[in-house]
């Protein structure tokens, strides 16, 4: 993912960077930031990565059902092979 891509709207880039800065937070602030990015840019340049990062935040917070739901499109190949294997492994781990 190239955040310096000249074709990316600077506001979109900033929204993604804000959410990414909170990504390792152990509270819901990161999910809120990813939701804000996705609400404003549902088909944005970084939307797929934002969806996956949001799912990881749900995993970290122990929100298992929501995490499985967020990971399912990746495991099912809806985004091609992007993170398919990782999402499948996480879903399996969350199911145990």
HELIX and SHEET records of a PDB file:
HELIX    1   1 UNK A   10  UNK A   22  1                                  13    
HELIX    2   2 UNK A   29  UNK A   40  1                                  12    
HELIX    3   3 UNK A   47  UNK A   60  1                                  14    
HELIX    4   4 UNK A   64  UNK A   75  1                                  12    
HELIX    5   5 UNK A   84  UNK A   95  1                                  12    
END                                                                             
